[in-house]
């Protein structure tokens, strides 16, 4: 099907078509969710935007869906709608909501006490298994990937004596202050929406484009960068795969500059039981992993090489009790460690990934087929169990390219359109996650809704009442 003559030259959809569809879909959403609308009005009296965290208001819907329960790859809201869930808590429940093995394990563990501020045997088992998977032997606990990244950077500064961290344009490593930058017109600037008065970024941070080894080499030349913090592939500006040779160059250049390499696997754990580190054969100094480990219970880990582990022991040897700028009373609580151990033993397994990858491949194929059918200048990328499309004919090589392939108007309407047909997508992206509980019938549902949406996008008459 050809595009309409008034289609947008950049992304293939006419702006007035989007506006008309949004009006129609918002009316439908409001009509179908009276209880959520009532709860939102009540919530506005107690929370900014009526949500416990502001981004819960950014799904593209007129007001939030209020969740009631979830199981496997299904979520039910307070108005009785049951959704096929391709969001899965943005990876927190990538292996399914209320996984039976985790529910049983956590239920038993809570009767033994949740937090002792003492180590348990589970801590040994978890650290040993993480070391086997990610090939760094020493591990510590945190409560979120943001916190783990912050602690990893602090340790890198302590050990190297350097101030700066280098990140890639378009990255996301949580709310770590020093990473809240972007490139605009070739210069580092505070990221959009970040107040510039909190951190002296010129003292703390450098930023270059992903896959640009020449820019990376120049940025490391002053030997003032404590650590490069990177994902194996970029995932939070749209998916930007590392090009051939990039990781070899990244590792070579960081070693030559005396800079530590921290790999953030928080989203790339979708690639397999050892994340991108295992799938791509990476050799990091430190590894960070969050969200997915405990089935939705706040959890994160950060691992380090033997050299760094021994150096950390020396630095934190005392005297007396000192938190050294990182820690957290609840970070290594016994309940979370039991959940992580159960996940590693019974949930985050090769068998789970085989099922997830098979279904994700099917999703990738139906998205690619629909893009071709409607002759849209878009592309789809899959990384293990994660599938996402962007409004660009070819895959971007950098965060800057990926940013230009995004459209808030199309994305937000897409999320609303799918939600009205009982399918949840991850907010801020066109990303879909596949769990072990996601079925080929669920992919058929996605395909049907995607086809209906693209028909509406490319046929302005479909907005008529």
C-alpha positions, 0 to 999 in steps of 0.5 A: 500500500502506497503512502498518502500524498500528504504523508510526512517525508521523514517518517511516512505518516501525515501529521493531520492523520495522527492528530485525528487518530489521537482524538478518536483513540483518546475518546475510546480510551476514556469511555472504556476506563471509567474506574481508572479515570476516577482513581486518577482524579483522586491520585492527583490530590496526592502525587504529582501527575497522579502517579508515584513516579512521574514517568508512569504518566508518559504512556501516551494515554490521557491518564494512566492505566491502573493495574490490578494484577498480572500473571505470566504475559498478562496484565489486568487493570482496574476496569477489567481489561486484560492485556497481552503484556509486551512491556513486562515492567520494562524488563523487571518481569521479562521472565513473566509476572508472578513466576511460580518458582519465584512466588514459591521461593519468596513466600517461603523466604519471607517467613524466615525474615527479610533483612539481617545486615548479615551475609547468607549462603545465598549470597555465595551461590549468587556471586559464584553463578554471576561470576560464571556467567559474566566472567568477573569473579567479585560481586556486590549488591545494590537496589537498582541499576542506577545505584549499581552504576553509581557505585561502580563509577565511585569505585572506578574513581577511587581506584584510578584517582581520576574524575571523569566518566565517558558515556555515549550520546543517547545512552541511559544508565539510570539517574546517575548525575554525571551521565545526564548529558547529550551532544548538541551541535557537536558539544556536550550539554545537559540532557534535555530536561536536566537542570544544569546547576546540579553537576559541573559536567565539564569536570565530571563527564565526556560524551561521544557517539557510539561506534565512533572509535576515533572520537573515543580515542581522542576523548581518552587521550588526556588520560583523565577518564576513570571509566567508560560506561557502556551497553553492549548495544545501545537500547534506550534511544532505540536499538543501536547495535555495535558495529563489527570491531567496535568492542575490540577497539573499545577494549583496546583503547580503554586499556591503553588509556588506563581507563576501566570499562564498565558494561551495563547489562540492565537491558541487554540481558535480553540477549541471553543468560550472560547478556551481551557480555557472553553473546559478544565475548566481551572482557569488561572490568566491571559489569552492572545488571539490574531490574530482571534479577528478582522478578520485580523486587528491586535488585541489582548487582555489580561485578568486578575483576579480581584486580578491582575486587582486591583493590576494593578490599584494601580501600575499604578495610577500615578502621571502623564502620564507614560506608565509603560513599556506597552501600545501602542497608537494604541492598543485600537483604536476604529476601532479595538474595533468595529471589535472585538465587531462584531466578538464576537457578530456575528462571533465567535459564537457557531453556527460557531463552530458547523459548523467548528467542523463538517467539521474538523471531516470529514477532520480528518477522511480522513487524518487518512484513507489515513495514514492507506491506505499507511501504514505510521508511522504517526498520525493525531490530531484534536483540534476543527477546527484545524487538523494536522498530524505528522510523528510519530505513536502516539501522542507526550507527549512533545515538544521534542518528537514532534520535532523529529516527524517533517521533514522539507523536507516532510513538505515543499514539501507537501506545494508546492505539495498542492499549485500546486493543488490549496490548501493552507496549513499553512507554517511550519506545516501540519496544516489545519484550517477549517472556517465556509465557508469550505465545505465538497467538500473542504474536498474531494479536500484535500482528493484527493490531499493528496491521490495523494501526498502519492501515489507519496511519496510511488511510486518512479516511479511516479517521472518520466516525 
